[in-house]
Amino acid sequence: MQHLVASAVEVAGPKHFDEVLPRPQRRPAFFGDGALPPEQEKAKNEFYRDVLVLAFPVPTASSALAT
């Protein structure tokens, strides 16, 4: 089983952003950690793949919706 995890970076702009995004923390395994053979445990802990990068402007107080 795999999980989606997320991290956030705020950038002042407009500007060209060309940096490596931080790798999010791994979620704990559903059935616990340490039950696999060492090589599989290592592979599980090191596996990571970017799926999506979402970028959007942060709304200012003047553009927020009225409540």
N, C-alpha and C positions, 0 to 999 in steps of 0.2 A: 504494500500500500504506500502511496506517496501523498504528501500534503503540499498545499500551496502556502507559502510564507511570504511576508512582505517586509519592506523597509521603506523609509521615506528620506528624501533629501530636499531641502529648500534652497533655491538658487535665486539670487537677485538678478534681474535682467531688465530688458532683453539682452541676451548674449548667447554665444555659441557654447554649448556644454559638451565637453569631450573628456570625461573622466570615467573611471571605473566605479560603478555603483557598489555600495557596501553589500556584502553577502548577509542575508538575514540569518538569524539563529534557527537551527533545526528544531522542529517540534519533537517532544518525547515520543518514542514508539508506542503505539496503541497497546501492545501486549508486553511492554517493558523493554529494557535494554539489557544486553549482556547474555542473551540466550543463544546467540548464533555463534558459529565457529569464528575465530579471530579474523580471518581474511574476509568473511562476509560482514562482520561487524564493522571492519575498517571501510569496506566498500559502501555500506549503508551510511556511515557517518560522513564520508567524503563526497557522496553524490550530491550534485546540485546542477540545475539547468535553469537558465533564464527562460521564462515563458512569455512575459509581457513587460513592457515599460509604459507606464501611463504618466503623461505630463499634462498639467493644466494650470492656469493662473489661479492664484489664491485670491478669493474675493476680498475686496476692501470693505470697511465698515459702511461706507456710503452706497455700496452696491448690494448689500445684503438684503434679503427679503424681509419685509415687515412681518412681525409675529402678532 
